[in-house]
């Protein structure tokens, strides 16, 4: 399927570019050694590597989050109109991709505050209003149906809220999911050493320059507040890893500078932090070379179960074909006003129709 292949390439490209964006952002916050260490750690972080194999919009959002902070950094340094337009536009593009990306406007607001101060000057500065306007325009241009079909959008947002937040709080309590998110970060996404280094590096960066730290961590801190109330899926953590890698690299850079051979020490510390997630990456790639167990199950059913047999399946179960008669009967039970989907019409039109088909419940 060419369209599926193109989508996969988008995920892969976004994952690779996220490594480059992490390197650029780390270089703004620190030394060349820190930038190189951050890039390597981002390149092996397990959850971003895992999800870049698949079509996940969180992978593209990881790149966008890093790009917004890079743009906000330039905004703080220069404060030109084009900088406000660029940072606000990137944040608006991000929101069009994912609901939680509205938080990417926070670094833009922080950059403006660091430049103009907090108070009357903040609100009198026209730049923040330009950025906010471009933010909304970019979102509206790239997601027009959210505005045109706003009732459907609000219903979908409410449904997503029930799945992601309401259900999570009912199952884990107000903050119970937070412990699971931290556990996932330490045991899978970044590994123990990288996670510990990131905590230390955050302190290093804050002590070195609170202004840099405020701009760098504004988005991940705000996102983490949301994350502790959400179900620990793993993929939602993607956007945190550029900042985790940069913080860990800051600790590595600081510690290596205290040794006799700083370059060798930096390489050794970086490889040590990368070892655990890299081992998971290798296991993942080996897993992807194997046949999916659902594919094996479908082949076994086709060889051993008579066509037309009734089989109960789950949503993510074995991929099986419904018989043509069963598909017609299922459509006949639909409400008269309900339109038959194009997928069902296409299934019925197949000639020859798959012989290994079943009555699926």
Number of C-alpha atoms within 10 A of each C-alpha: 5 7 8 11 10 12 14 17 16 19 21 20 15 21 25 18 19 28 24 22 24 31 26 19 23 28 17 17 22 17 15 15 21 26 26 23 29 32 24 20 29 29 24 25 29 28 23 29 24 19 19 24 17 16 18 18 18 22 30 24 25 27 24 25 27 28 24 26 27 22 25 31 25 18 24 23 14 13 17 13 14 14 22 31 22 21 30 32 25 26 34 29 27 29 25 22 19 13 11 15 23 19 19 30 26 20 29 30 23 22 29 26 19 18 17 18 13 12 9 9 12 17 15 11 14 12 23 21 15 17 27 21 17 22 26 17 17 21 23 18 13 15 16 14 12 15 14 11 10 12 11 13 14 13 11 12 13 13 13 13 14 13 13 17 19 18 15 21 18 10 12 16 13 15 15 17 20 21 13 17 22 15 15 18 23 17 15 18 30 30 22 18 19 32 21 17 22 23 15 18 25 22 15 19 23 15 12 13 11 13 14 20 18 17 24 29 20 21 26 23 13 14 20 15 12 14 21 21 22 25 22 20 11 16 16 21 22 25 24 21 27 30 23 29 33 32 31 30 34 30 24 28 28 18 15 20 13 10 12 9 10 17 14 12 18 24 16 14 23 24 16 12 27 25 19 21 27 20 12 20 20 13 11 15 13 10 11 11 8 8 9 11 10 14 14 12 15 17 15 11 15 16 11 9 14 12 18 18 13 16 12 9 12 9 6 7 12 17 14 20 19 24 23 21 13 16 18 14 11 13 17 11 8 11 9 9 6 8 9 13 9 9 9 13 13 9 16 16 11 10 7 6 13 13 12 19 20 23 19 18 9
